[in-house]
Amino acid sequence: MGRPNQFETIENRSFEPKFSLDFPPKEAEVALLKNLGLDGPHNVRGNLQGARFTVTRQ
């Protein structure tokens, strides 16, 4: 049996969105990643109204 994948934080960034908090979540994810130059496969935990919005790229 192999070892489980280990995740590590590469970088934490602050982001000031240019859209409202009621923006559709899927569109917000894509807009955020494109703005940071990191678009591609990903998963997101949290929401725009919460204190934390975590994007895990694959």
C-alpha positions as CSV (number, residue, x, y, z in Angstrom):
1,M,0.0,0.0,0.0
2,G,1.4,3.4,-1.0
3,R,1.7,6.5,1.1
4,P,-1.2,9.0,1.0
5,N,-0.6,12.1,-1.0
6,Q,0.9,14.9,1.0
7,F,-0.3,18.5,0.4
8,E,1.8,21.5,1.1
9,T,1.1,25.2,0.9
10,I,3.1,26.7,-1.9
11,E,1.9,30.3,-1.3
12,N,-0.9,32.2,0.5
13,R,-2.2,35.2,-1.4
14,S,-4.7,37.9,-0.5
15,F,-7.2,38.7,-3.2
16,E,-9.6,41.6,-3.6
17,P,-12.4,40.4,-5.8
18,K,-13.8,42.7,-8.5
19,F,-17.2,40.9,-8.3
20,S,-20.0,40.9,-5.7
21,L,-20.3,38.2,-3.0
22,D,-23.4,36.8,-4.7
23,F,-21.5,36.1,-7.9
24,P,-22.1,32.4,-8.9
25,P,-19.4,30.3,-7.1
26,K,-18.2,28.3,-10.1
27,E,-17.7,31.5,-12.1
28,A,-15.9,33.1,-9.1
29,E,-13.5,30.1,-8.9
30,V,-12.6,30.4,-12.6
31,A,-12.3,34.2,-12.4
32,L,-10.0,34.0,-9.3
33,L,-7.7,31.4,-10.9
34,K,-7.5,33.2,-14.2
35,N,-6.7,36.5,-12.4
36,L,-3.8,34.8,-10.6
37,G,-2.6,33.1,-13.8
38,L,-3.4,29.7,-12.3
39,D,-6.4,28.5,-14.3
40,G,-6.8,24.7,-14.7
41,P,-8.2,21.7,-12.8
42,H,-9.1,22.6,-9.2
43,N,-11.2,22.0,-6.2
44,V,-12.6,24.7,-3.8
45,R,-13.6,24.6,-0.2
46,G,-15.5,27.4,1.4
47,N,-17.5,30.2,-0.2
48,L,-17.1,33.9,-1.0
49,Q,-19.0,34.9,2.2
50,G,-16.8,32.9,4.5
51,A,-13.5,33.9,6.1
52,R,-11.6,31.3,4.0
53,F,-11.9,30.2,0.4
54,T,-9.3,27.5,-0.3
55,V,-8.4,26.5,-3.8
56,T,-6.6,23.2,-4.4
57,R,-5.1,22.8,-7.8
58,Q,-4.5,19.4,-9.3
